[in-house]
């Protein structure tokens, strides 16, 4: 699991990778390629650096093992994936929910997302209290069916759109908000496009074709 230090100095790439689950086989293969490289150019090719956020689902073979850039503070920690059910909501995660969390679930892109209890029930975090706007089961369904991801147009957050018509905002692995902008899925998708850098989108699956 990728662990980035989230603060004002965090790069876009590390923020987007925070919480991502990477198969050990991927890391082992990349590590072997680095060690077997015959010169510095081959080493660089086996472990590329990047600045832009990674929004996709499948990592390229030469990316995944930190560092991701100069003076990178991100690291990998070993984890095991489990499943738990809380109040009828099934979640896949690397550790049980703690007392401050209401959702901890690995989404369609392979990132373990977390929704804090304070954000979900807080009265001053959103224009309408999140727990009154979106149920936990619909949030998990949205995480399971993400079809498009793009950088937020106004800040360094990441936006996502799901098959069930929900719009999600992430700050690293944190779920900032999740709601349905409109009962019309087409209008909800248009909302997602308008608040995102849509020209740099990453399509996770092509079920959005009828919304374009």
WOCOR-V411950 format. One record per helix or strand of 3 or more residues. SS is the DSSP state (A for helix, B for strand). FROM is the first residue (numbers start at 1). LEN is the number of residues. If there is no record, write none. Layout:
ss:SS from:FROM len:LEN
ss:SS from:FROM len:LEN
This chain:
ss:A from:12 len:6
ss:A from:24 len:12
ss:A from:40 len:7
ss:B from:82 len:5
ss:B from:89 len:5
ss:B from:101 len:6
ss:B from:111 len:6
ss:A from:117 len:5
ss:A from:130 len:4
ss:A from:136 len:9
ss:B from:146 len:7
ss:B from:158 len:5
ss:B from:167 len:5
ss:B from:174 len:6
ss:A from:185 len:10
ss:A from:198 len:3
ss:A from:206 len:6
